[in-house]
Amino acid sequence: MVYSTCSYSREENEDILDWIVEDMGATTCRLETPPDWGIVETTGRSGAYGYRFYPDRVKGEGLFMACLRKNDGAAFTAPRKKGMLERLVKKDEERVGAWVRPEASLFYFHHQELIYGLPAGLAAELPVLQSSLYLKRAGVPLGKLSVKEFIPEHDLALSTLISPALPALTLSRDDALRYLRKDEWRPAITHRGWMLVRYGGHNLGWIKALPGRINNYYPKEWRILRRES
């Protein structure tokens, strides 16, 4: 637990740490603070460690903080709630994983209609947070799985998770503007299916190449409305 205040009062800081340590069975964690950071280490009568950030020594208005650890007690298990996130089955993970960098270690889960990717090291923290909080978003929205295909989200195209092996089309400036305006546009390509489009080394989004036409999946609410004179 992190205990922090905006006060320099000993009664609100070191004395509170002493109370937590002596009455609630906790230990403060001593932190390594390089001298050039300007942080002042203090202790209470119990030997509890706290850290004062004085405004004349650090950037900002200053604060007090301390880290505490519970000494004993049963391990915490988050209660399971309705609507808890559902992990993808192995075969679906493999389908989605083909769109992601091979070295990315992700935990894949469903949320409503979308599949999200979260760093695997954070997977155990997710149900703990969800048991007590409303999570608006966790991880990167990757897309949807249908019977026939994976339908990628725009967020995936712009993320650092995207696989460099995916088909991509580099656009000229004029074609990039046509794409961003969602104008009628037919690039000369032979590939069929989903493709990334890029300009200046940056991913702009997705197109889907079909016989005789191109479907532009740039979000319509983001399209450029004003034209150059």
C-alpha positions as CSV (number, residue, x, y, z in Angstrom):
1,M,0.0,0.0,0.0
2,V,1.2,3.5,-0.7
3,Y,0.3,6.1,1.9
4,S,0.6,9.7,0.7
5,T,-0.4,13.2,1.9
6,C,0.1,16.8,0.7
7,S,1.0,17.8,4.3
8,Y,4.3,18.1,6.2
9,S,2.7,17.6,9.6
10,R,4.3,14.8,11.6
11,E,0.8,14.0,13.0
12,E,-0.5,13.3,9.5
13,N,2.6,11.4,8.3
14,E,5.1,9.6,10.6
15,D,2.6,9.3,13.5
16,I,0.1,7.6,11.1
17,L,2.7,5.2,9.9
18,D,3.6,4.3,13.5
19,W,-0.1,3.6,14.1
20,I,-0.4,1.3,11.0
21,V,2.8,-0.5,11.9
22,E,2.0,-1.0,15.6
23,D,-1.8,-1.7,15.4
24,M,-2.4,-3.1,12.0
25,G,0.5,-5.5,11.5
26,A,2.3,-3.8,8.7
27,T,5.9,-3.0,7.7
28,T,7.2,0.0,5.8
29,C,9.4,-0.6,2.8
30,R,12.7,1.3,2.7
31,L,13.2,2.7,-0.7
32,E,16.4,3.5,-2.6
33,T,16.4,7.2,-3.4
34,P,19.5,8.6,-5.2
35,P,20.8,11.7,-3.4
36,D,20.4,13.9,-6.5
37,W,16.7,13.4,-6.4
38,G,16.4,15.6,-3.3
39,I,14.1,13.3,-1.4
40,V,14.4,13.3,2.4
41,E,14.0,10.0,4.3
42,T,12.4,10.2,7.7
43,T,11.4,7.6,10.4
44,G,8.8,7.4,13.1
45,R,9.2,6.1,16.7
46,S,8.5,2.6,15.4
47,G,11.3,2.9,12.8
48,A,8.7,3.2,10.0
49,Y,10.3,4.8,6.9
50,G,8.7,7.8,5.2
51,Y,9.8,10.1,2.4
52,R,9.4,13.9,2.2
53,F,9.4,15.7,-1.1
54,Y,10.0,19.3,-0.2
55,P,9.2,21.9,-3.0
56,D,12.6,23.6,-2.6
57,R,14.3,20.3,-3.4
58,V,12.1,18.6,-6.0
59,K,10.0,19.8,-8.9
60,G,6.4,20.4,-7.9
61,E,4.4,21.4,-4.8
62,G,5.8,18.6,-2.6
63,L,4.3,15.7,-0.7
64,F,4.9,12.9,1.8
65,M,4.7,9.3,1.0
66,A,5.5,5.8,2.3
67,C,5.1,2.2,1.1
68,L,3.7,-0.4,3.4
69,R,3.4,-4.2,3.3
70,K,1.1,-6.4,5.2
71,N,3.0,-8.9,7.4
72,D,0.6,-11.8,7.4
73,G,-2.9,-12.9,6.6
74,A,-4.7,-14.9,4.0
75,A,-3.9,-14.2,0.3
76,F,-6.4,-12.0,-1.4
77,T,-8.7,-13.6,-3.9
78,A,-10.8,-11.2,-6.0
79,P,-14.6,-12.1,-5.9
80,R,-15.9,-13.2,-9.3
81,K,-18.5,-10.8,-10.7
82,K,-21.0,-11.2,-13.5
83,G,-19.4,-10.0,-16.7
84,M,-15.8,-10.9,-15.8
85,L,-13.5,-10.9,-18.7
86,E,-13.4,-14.1,-20.7
87,R,-10.0,-15.4,-22.0
88,L,-9.8,-16.6,-25.6
89,V,-9.5,-20.3,-26.3
90,K,-6.2,-21.5,-27.7
91,K,-7.3,-21.7,-31.4
92,D,-8.7,-18.2,-31.3
93,E,-5.5,-16.9,-29.7
94,E,-3.5,-18.3,-32.6
95,R,-5.8,-16.6,-35.1
96,V,-5.5,-13.2,-33.4
97,G,-1.7,-13.8,-32.7
98,A,-1.0,-13.8,-36.4
99,W,-1.7,-10.1,-36.5
100,V,0.6,-9.2,-33.6
101,R,4.4,-9.0,-33.3
102,P,5.8,-12.5,-32.5
103,E,7.7,-11.2,-29.5
104,A,4.7,-9.6,-27.9
105,S,3.5,-11.6,-24.9
106,L,-0.2,-10.9,-24.5
107,F,-3.2,-12.0,-22.6
108,Y,-6.1,-12.1,-25.0
109,F,-9.7,-11.7,-23.7
110,H,-13.2,-10.8,-24.8
111,H,-14.9,-7.7,-23.7
112,Q,-18.4,-7.2,-25.1
113,E,-17.9,-7.8,-28.9
114,L,-14.2,-7.0,-29.1
115,I,-11.0,-8.9,-28.4
116,Y,-8.4,-7.1,-26.3
117,G,-4.7,-7.7,-25.8
118,L,-3.0,-6.9,-22.4
119,P,0.6,-7.6,-21.4
120,A,0.6,-11.1,-20.0
121,G,2.4,-9.9,-16.8
122,L,-0.7,-7.8,-15.9
123,A,-3.3,-10.6,-16.5
124,A,-3.5,-11.5,-12.7
125,E,-4.1,-7.8,-11.8
126,L,-7.1,-7.4,-14.1
127,P,-9.7,-9.4,-12.1
128,V,-8.6,-7.7,-8.9
129,L,-9.3,-4.2,-10.4
130,Q,-12.5,-5.4,-12.1
131,S,-13.9,-6.7,-8.8
132,S,-13.9,-3.2,-7.4
133,L,-13.8,-0.8,-10.3
134,Y,-15.6,0.0,-13.5
135,L,-13.0,-0.6,-16.3
136,K,-13.7,1.5,-19.3
137,R,-10.8,0.0,-21.2
138,A,-7.9,-2.4,-20.4
139,G,-5.3,-3.2,-23.0
140,V,-5.5,-2.6,-26.7
141,P,-8.7,-3.3,-28.7
142,L,-7.5,-5.7,-31.4
143,G,-10.6,-6.6,-33.4
144,K,-13.5,-9.1,-33.8
145,L,-13.5,-12.8,-34.7
146,S,-16.1,-14.0,-37.2
147,V,-16.5,-17.5,-38.5
148,K,-14.6,-16.6,-41.7
149,E,-12.1,-14.0,-40.6
150,F,-10.5,-11.7,-38.0
151,I,-11.8,-8.1,-38.4
152,P,-9.1,-5.7,-37.1
153,E,-9.7,-2.6,-35.1
154,H,-8.2,0.8,-36.0
155,D,-6.4,0.8,-32.6
156,L,-4.4,-2.3,-33.7
157,A,-3.2,-0.5,-36.8
158,L,-1.9,2.4,-34.8
159,S,-0.4,0.3,-31.9
160,T,3.1,-0.9,-31.4
161,L,1.7,-4.5,-31.3
162,I,1.1,-4.7,-35.0
163,S,3.0,-7.5,-36.9
164,P,5.5,-6.2,-39.4
165,A,4.7,-9.2,-41.6
166,L,1.1,-8.0,-42.5
167,P,0.5,-6.8,-46.1
168,A,0.9,-3.0,-46.3
169,L,0.5,-0.3,-48.9
170,T,2.7,2.8,-48.9
171,L,0.7,5.8,-50.1
172,S,1.7,9.0,-51.8
173,R,0.7,12.3,-50.1
174,D,-2.3,12.7,-52.4
175,D,-3.5,9.2,-51.9
176,A,-3.0,9.5,-48.1
177,L,-5.2,12.5,-48.1
178,R,-7.8,10.7,-50.2
179,Y,-7.7,7.9,-47.6
180,L,-8.0,10.2,-44.7
181,R,-11.0,12.0,-46.3
182,K,-12.6,8.7,-47.2
183,D,-12.9,9.8,-50.8
184,E,-13.5,7.4,-53.7
185,W,-10.1,5.8,-54.4
186,R,-8.8,2.7,-56.2
187,P,-5.1,2.0,-55.8
188,A,-3.5,-0.3,-58.3
189,I,-3.0,-3.4,-56.2
190,T,-3.3,-7.2,-56.8
191,H,-3.6,-8.2,-53.1
192,R,-7.0,-9.3,-51.9
193,G,-8.1,-8.9,-48.3
194,W,-7.0,-6.7,-45.3
195,M,-4.1,-4.4,-45.8
196,L,-2.4,-1.7,-43.7
197,V,-2.0,1.7,-45.4
198,R,1.0,3.9,-44.6
199,Y,2.4,7.3,-45.3
200,G,5.8,8.6,-44.3
201,G,6.6,5.4,-42.4
202,H,3.5,5.6,-40.2
203,N,0.4,3.4,-40.3
204,L,-2.8,5.2,-41.1
205,G,-5.3,2.4,-40.8
206,W,-6.9,-0.4,-42.7
207,I,-8.4,-1.1,-46.1
208,K,-9.9,-4.3,-47.5
209,A,-9.2,-5.0,-51.1
210,L,-12.1,-6.8,-52.9
211,P,-12.6,-7.6,-56.6
212,G,-13.4,-4.3,-58.3
213,R,-13.3,-2.1,-55.2
214,I,-11.5,-1.0,-52.0
215,N,-13.3,-0.7,-48.6
216,N,-11.8,2.1,-46.6
217,Y,-12.0,1.4,-42.8
218,Y,-10.6,4.7,-41.6
219,P,-13.0,5.8,-38.8
220,K,-15.6,8.1,-40.4
221,E,-15.6,10.4,-37.3
222,W,-11.9,11.1,-37.8
223,R,-12.0,11.8,-41.5
224,I,-10.7,15.1,-42.9
225,L,-13.6,17.4,-43.7
226,R,-11.8,20.5,-44.8
227,R,-10.1,20.5,-48.2
228,E,-7.0,22.4,-49.2
229,S,-7.6,25.4,-51.3
